[in-house]
């Protein structure tokens, strides 16, 4: 992102209620161009409501929102022209074939028949749907429907993608393909992606940051590593030293700058370190003392680790 480039998506005190129940409560959020943000939270946390307000489908009760510099409440048509949306429900017309669904959408977006057919052909190839292009979607599997809906969301080369559970219903191979595509759209083409999902493993592979909603409130925002550092005192790591270690070896490891804790294990030790550079110092210290090291593994916290730790802390606070 350029030095003075404003966020692609920005909200301030964004709020929305339904029948007196708060769905989104004072959301402050900035998302930059080319960034993949994973929007996480349990059912009812406010993820879908947030996406609908960002895309101009719902009007906020309070607060401000800007998408590509536009207010979705008053410039909804222009926002939707420049964004793509994939909802959990594919929303296909089952009376039409896969090709007809895509061509209809392309024509609605103003493309000529020739251009529409070119774009549709490209998307059908990209999502490996050419062989079923002329079949009615009524008989499609969940995975086929999801791939077709994602193809439709990308027809017009949107600057922003709002994706709600894009990999649900997909087999592992298709899940990997869709996840890789999401990552490439951001890294190689500068697209901004807001990814609302329950599939933390896939989100962790492509997301730059994670935002965790809890009962409509933004409770955590940042890179998984940074949030992990706030949750836990040190990064866990394992040392394989070929067998049990005595107190002298543990004391030697603890003397290294950046080592925060040590614990003996059957084949060595588990330690907590400040950062990766600390591990290099530990290995150098052990080597200098002629202590054999058969393996060293830094266990970086995954997005799943961070998310479930946060969820546990939210639950404890509410008790």
C-alpha positions as CSV (number, residue, x, y, z in Angstrom):
1,X,0.0,0.0,0.0
2,X,1.3,3.5,-0.8
3,X,2.4,5.6,2.1
4,X,-0.6,7.9,2.1
5,X,-3.2,5.6,0.5
6,X,-6.3,5.6,2.6
7,X,-7.8,2.3,3.8
8,X,-9.9,0.5,1.2
9,X,-12.5,-0.2,3.9
10,X,-13.0,1.9,7.0
11,X,-15.6,2.0,9.7
12,X,-16.1,4.1,12.7
13,X,-18.6,3.3,15.5
14,X,-20.6,1.2,13.0
15,X,-23.7,-0.2,14.7
16,X,-26.8,-2.1,13.8
17,X,-29.7,-3.6,15.8
18,X,-32.6,-5.8,14.9
19,X,-35.8,-5.6,17.0
20,X,-33.8,-4.2,19.9
21,X,-31.0,-6.8,19.7
22,X,-27.5,-5.4,18.9
23,X,-26.0,-7.2,16.0
24,X,-22.9,-4.9,15.5
25,X,-21.8,-2.6,18.3
26,X,-19.5,0.3,17.6
27,X,-17.2,-1.4,15.1
28,X,-13.9,0.5,14.2
29,X,-12.1,-1.3,11.4
30,X,-9.6,-0.4,8.7
31,X,-8.7,-2.8,5.9
32,X,-5.9,-1.9,3.4
33,X,-5.7,-2.6,-0.3
34,X,-4.3,-6.0,-1.1
35,X,-5.0,-7.3,2.4
36,X,-6.9,-10.4,3.4
37,X,-8.7,-9.9,6.6
38,X,-10.3,-13.0,8.3
39,X,-13.5,-11.9,10.1
40,X,-14.1,-14.5,12.8
41,X,-16.7,-15.3,15.4
42,X,-19.4,-17.7,16.4
43,X,-22.9,-17.7,14.8
44,X,-24.6,-14.5,15.7
45,X,-21.4,-12.6,16.3
46,X,-22.3,-10.0,13.6
47,X,-20.1,-11.2,10.7
48,X,-22.9,-11.3,8.1
49,X,-24.5,-8.1,9.3
50,X,-21.1,-6.3,9.0
51,X,-20.6,-7.6,5.4
52,X,-24.1,-6.4,4.4
53,X,-23.5,-2.9,5.8
54,X,-20.2,-2.7,4.0
55,X,-21.8,-3.7,0.7
56,X,-24.8,-1.3,1.1
57,X,-27.4,-4.0,1.6
58,X,-28.1,-2.9,5.1
59,X,-28.1,0.7,6.4
60,X,-26.3,1.3,9.8
61,X,-28.2,2.6,12.7
62,X,-25.2,4.7,13.7
63,X,-21.6,5.2,12.7
64,X,-19.7,5.8,9.5
65,X,-18.5,3.4,6.8
66,X,-16.4,4.1,3.7
67,X,-15.7,1.5,1.0
68,X,-13.3,2.7,-1.8
69,X,-14.0,6.2,-0.5
70,X,-17.8,5.8,-1.0
71,X,-20.7,5.6,1.5
72,X,-22.5,2.3,0.8
73,X,-25.7,3.7,2.2
74,X,-25.9,6.4,-0.5
75,X,-23.6,5.0,-3.2
76,X,-24.6,1.4,-2.9
77,X,-24.8,0.8,-6.7
78,X,-21.3,2.1,-7.3
79,X,-19.9,0.1,-4.3
80,X,-21.5,-3.1,-5.6
81,X,-20.2,-2.4,-9.1
82,X,-16.7,-2.4,-7.8
83,X,-17.1,-5.3,-5.3
84,X,-17.9,-9.0,-5.5
85,X,-19.9,-10.9,-2.9
86,X,-20.1,-14.6,-2.2
87,X,-22.8,-15.4,0.4
88,X,-23.1,-18.7,2.3
89,X,-26.2,-19.4,0.2
90,X,-25.0,-19.5,-3.5
91,X,-28.3,-17.9,-4.7
92,X,-28.2,-19.5,-8.1
93,X,-31.2,-19.7,-10.5
94,X,-31.7,-23.4,-10.7
95,X,-33.8,-23.1,-13.9
96,X,-30.7,-22.0,-15.7
97,X,-27.5,-23.8,-16.6
98,X,-24.1,-22.9,-15.1
99,X,-23.2,-20.9,-18.2
100,X,-26.6,-19.1,-18.3
101,X,-26.3,-18.1,-14.7
102,X,-22.9,-16.5,-15.3
103,X,-24.0,-14.9,-18.7
104,X,-27.1,-13.5,-17.1
105,X,-25.0,-11.9,-14.3
106,X,-22.4,-10.5,-16.8
107,X,-25.2,-9.0,-19.0
108,X,-26.8,-7.4,-15.9
109,X,-23.4,-5.8,-15.2
110,X,-23.5,-4.2,-18.6
111,X,-21.2,-6.3,-20.6
112,X,-21.9,-6.9,-24.3
113,X,-22.9,-10.5,-25.3
114,X,-19.4,-11.1,-26.8
115,X,-17.6,-9.8,-23.7
116,X,-20.0,-11.7,-21.4
117,X,-19.3,-15.0,-23.1
118,X,-15.5,-14.4,-23.0
119,X,-15.6,-13.7,-19.3
120,X,-17.9,-16.6,-18.6
121,X,-15.6,-19.0,-20.5
122,X,-12.6,-17.8,-18.6
123,X,-14.4,-18.3,-15.2
124,X,-15.7,-21.8,-16.2
125,X,-12.1,-22.8,-17.1
126,X,-10.7,-21.3,-13.9
127,X,-13.1,-23.2,-11.7
128,X,-12.9,-26.5,-13.7
129,X,-16.6,-26.3,-14.6
130,X,-16.5,-26.5,-18.4
131,X,-17.7,-30.0,-18.5
132,X,-20.9,-29.1,-16.6
133,X,-21.3,-25.6,-18.0
134,X,-24.5,-26.6,-19.9
135,X,-26.2,-28.5,-17.2
136,X,-29.0,-27.1,-15.0
137,X,-27.7,-26.0,-11.6
138,X,-30.6,-27.7,-9.9
139,X,-28.7,-31.0,-9.9
140,X,-25.3,-29.5,-8.7
141,X,-23.6,-30.6,-5.6
142,X,-22.8,-28.2,-2.8
143,X,-19.2,-27.9,-4.0
144,X,-20.2,-27.2,-7.6
145,X,-22.7,-24.6,-6.5
146,X,-20.0,-22.9,-4.3
147,X,-17.5,-22.9,-7.2
148,X,-20.0,-21.4,-9.6
149,X,-21.0,-18.7,-7.1
150,X,-17.4,-17.7,-6.6
151,X,-16.9,-17.6,-10.4
152,X,-19.9,-15.3,-10.5
153,X,-18.4,-13.0,-7.8
154,X,-15.2,-12.7,-9.8
155,X,-16.8,-12.1,-13.3
156,X,-16.3,-8.3,-13.2
157,X,-12.8,-8.2,-11.7
158,X,-13.9,-6.6,-8.4
159,X,-11.5,-4.5,-6.4
160,X,-12.9,-5.9,-3.1
161,X,-14.2,-9.4,-2.4
162,X,-16.7,-10.1,0.4
163,X,-16.6,-13.8,1.0
164,X,-18.9,-15.5,3.5
165,X,-17.9,-19.2,4.1
166,X,-16.3,-19.6,0.6
167,X,-15.0,-23.1,1.2
168,X,-18.0,-24.7,3.0
169,X,-19.1,-27.8,1.1
170,X,-15.9,-28.2,-0.9
171,X,-13.8,-31.3,-0.9
172,X,-10.2,-30.9,0.3
173,X,-8.7,-30.4,-3.2
174,X,-11.3,-27.8,-4.2
175,X,-10.8,-26.1,-0.8
176,X,-7.1,-25.8,-1.4
177,X,-7.7,-24.4,-4.9
178,X,-10.1,-21.8,-3.7
179,X,-7.9,-20.8,-0.8
180,X,-4.9,-20.4,-3.1
181,X,-7.0,-18.3,-5.5
182,X,-8.0,-16.0,-2.6
183,X,-4.4,-15.6,-1.7
184,X,-3.3,-14.9,-5.2
185,X,-6.0,-12.3,-5.8
186,X,-4.6,-10.3,-2.9
187,X,-0.8,-10.9,-3.4
188,X,-0.6,-10.7,-7.2
189,X,-3.6,-8.5,-8.1
190,X,-3.9,-6.2,-5.2
191,X,-7.5,-7.2,-4.4
192,X,-8.8,-6.6,-0.9
193,X,-10.6,-9.6,0.6
194,X,-12.8,-9.7,3.7
195,X,-13.1,-13.4,4.5
196,X,-15.9,-14.4,7.0
197,X,-15.5,-18.0,7.9
198,X,-15.6,-20.8,10.4
199,X,-12.8,-22.7,8.7
200,X,-9.8,-21.4,10.6
201,X,-7.2,-23.6,9.0
202,X,-7.9,-22.2,5.5
203,X,-8.2,-18.7,6.8
204,X,-4.9,-19.0,8.5
205,X,-3.2,-19.9,5.2
206,X,-4.2,-16.7,3.5
207,X,-5.2,-14.0,6.0
208,X,-2.8,-11.2,6.9
209,X,-4.8,-10.3,10.0
210,X,-7.7,-11.6,12.0
211,X,-10.7,-9.7,13.4
212,X,-12.7,-11.5,16.1
213,X,-16.3,-10.4,16.8
214,X,-18.1,-11.4,20.0
215,X,-21.8,-10.5,20.3
216,X,-21.4,-7.6,17.9
217,X,-18.2,-6.1,19.4
218,X,-14.7,-6.2,17.9
219,X,-12.7,-7.9,20.6
220,X,-9.4,-8.6,18.9
221,X,-7.7,-7.3,15.7
222,X,-4.2,-8.0,14.5
223,X,-1.8,-10.6,13.1
224,X,-2.0,-14.0,14.7
225,X,1.6,-13.8,16.0
226,X,1.0,-10.4,17.6
227,X,-2.2,-11.5,19.3
228,X,-0.4,-14.7,20.4
229,X,2.3,-12.6,22.0
230,X,-0.4,-10.8,24.0
231,X,-2.1,-14.0,25.1
232,X,0.9,-16.1,26.0
233,X,4.2,-15.3,27.7
234,X,6.7,-16.5,25.1
235,X,6.7,-18.7,22.0
236,X,6.8,-22.5,22.8
237,X,9.6,-24.6,21.3
238,X,10.8,-28.2,21.6
239,X,14.4,-29.3,21.8
240,X,15.3,-32.9,21.0
241,X,18.5,-33.7,22.9
242,X,18.3,-37.5,22.5
243,X,17.1,-38.2,26.1
244,X,16.3,-36.8,29.5
245,X,18.3,-33.8,30.6
246,X,19.6,-32.9,34.0
247,X,19.2,-29.6,36.0
248,X,22.6,-28.4,34.8
249,X,21.5,-28.5,31.1
250,X,18.2,-26.8,32.0
251,X,20.0,-24.1,33.9
252,X,22.4,-23.6,30.9
253,X,19.4,-23.1,28.6
254,X,17.7,-20.8,31.0
255,X,20.8,-18.6,31.1
256,X,20.4,-17.7,27.4
257,X,19.0,-14.2,26.8
258,X,15.4,-14.5,25.6
259,X,14.6,-17.9,27.2
260,X,11.6,-17.4,29.5
261,X,10.9,-20.9,30.8
262,X,12.2,-24.5,30.5
263,X,10.7,-27.9,31.3
264,X,12.4,-31.3,31.0
265,X,10.9,-33.9,28.7
266,X,11.7,-37.5,28.0
267,X,13.8,-36.6,25.0
268,X,15.0,-33.2,25.9
269,X,13.2,-30.0,26.9
270,X,10.3,-27.7,26.1
271,X,11.1,-24.1,26.4
272,X,9.4,-20.7,26.0
273,X,11.4,-18.1,24.0
274,X,11.0,-14.5,23.2
275,X,11.6,-14.8,19.5
276,X,13.3,-16.8,16.7
277,X,16.6,-15.2,17.4
278,X,16.5,-16.7,20.9
279,X,16.5,-20.2,19.4
280,X,19.7,-19.5,17.4
281,X,21.4,-18.4,20.7
282,X,20.2,-21.6,22.5
283,X,21.5,-23.8,19.8
284,X,24.9,-22.0,19.7
285,X,25.2,-22.3,23.5
286,X,24.4,-26.0,23.5
287,X,26.8,-26.6,20.6
288,X,29.6,-24.7,22.4
289,X,29.2,-27.1,25.4
290,X,29.3,-30.1,23.1
291,X,25.7,-31.1,23.9
292,X,24.1,-32.9,20.9
293,X,20.9,-31.4,19.5
294,X,18.9,-33.7,17.3
295,X,16.0,-31.4,16.5
296,X,14.6,-28.0,17.3
297,X,11.1,-26.9,16.6
298,X,9.4,-23.5,17.2
299,X,5.7,-24.0,17.6
300,X,4.2,-20.8,16.2
301,X,0.7,-20.3,17.3
302,X,-1.8,-20.9,14.5
303,X,-4.9,-18.8,13.9
304,X,-6.9,-21.6,15.4
305,X,-4.8,-21.5,18.6
306,X,-5.3,-17.8,18.9
307,X,-9.0,-17.8,18.1
308,X,-9.9,-20.5,20.6
309,X,-7.8,-18.9,23.3
310,X,-9.6,-15.6,22.7
311,X,-13.0,-17.4,22.8
312,X,-12.1,-19.0,26.1
313,X,-11.2,-15.6,27.5
314,X,-14.4,-14.0,26.3
315,X,-16.4,-16.8,27.9
316,X,-14.6,-16.4,31.2
317,X,-15.2,-12.6,31.2
318,X,-19.0,-13.2,30.7
319,X,-19.3,-15.5,33.7
